[in-house]
Amino acid sequence: MREFAGKFKEGENYSKYALYYNLLGDKERTLEFLEKAFQRRENSMLTLDVDPEWDEIRTDPRFQDLVKRVGLNQ
């Protein structure tokens, strides 16, 4: 599996890396970076419940919990 985390640059969005890992099928890393994006309060978190990019992990309880913590209805 390809590794993107080592290339992370300060100021970049964690959600961007979550999307990369999601496209690679790495659910653990996807959720790790989404959690970081949540903690950083990135604007991209506001579309979690409707963005089709997250359909692959939408049923994961950790994703559903994250959507709830963001304050979105799923």
Secondary structure in CASP SS format (residue, H / E / C, confidence):
PFRMAT SS
TARGET T0000
AUTHOR 0000-0000-0000
METHOD secondary structure of the structure
MODEL  1
M C 1.00
R C 1.00
E C 1.00
F C 1.00
A H 1.00
G H 1.00
K H 1.00
F C 1.00
K C 1.00
E C 1.00
G C 1.00
E C 1.00
N C 1.00
Y H 1.00
S H 1.00
K H 1.00
Y H 1.00
A H 1.00
L H 1.00
Y H 1.00
Y H 1.00
N H 1.00
L H 1.00
L H 1.00
G C 1.00
D C 1.00
K H 1.00
E H 1.00
R H 1.00
T H 1.00
L H 1.00
E H 1.00
F H 1.00
L H 1.00
E H 1.00
K H 1.00
A H 1.00
F H 1.00
Q H 1.00
R H 1.00
R C 1.00
E C 1.00
N H 1.00
S H 1.00
M H 1.00
L H 1.00
T H 1.00
L C 1.00
D C 1.00
V C 1.00
D C 1.00
P H 1.00
E H 1.00
W H 1.00
D H 1.00
E H 1.00
I H 1.00
R C 1.00
T C 1.00
D C 1.00
P H 1.00
R H 1.00
F H 1.00
Q H 1.00
D H 1.00
L H 1.00
V H 1.00
K H 1.00
R H 1.00
V H 1.00
G C 1.00
L C 1.00
N C 1.00
Q C 1.00
END
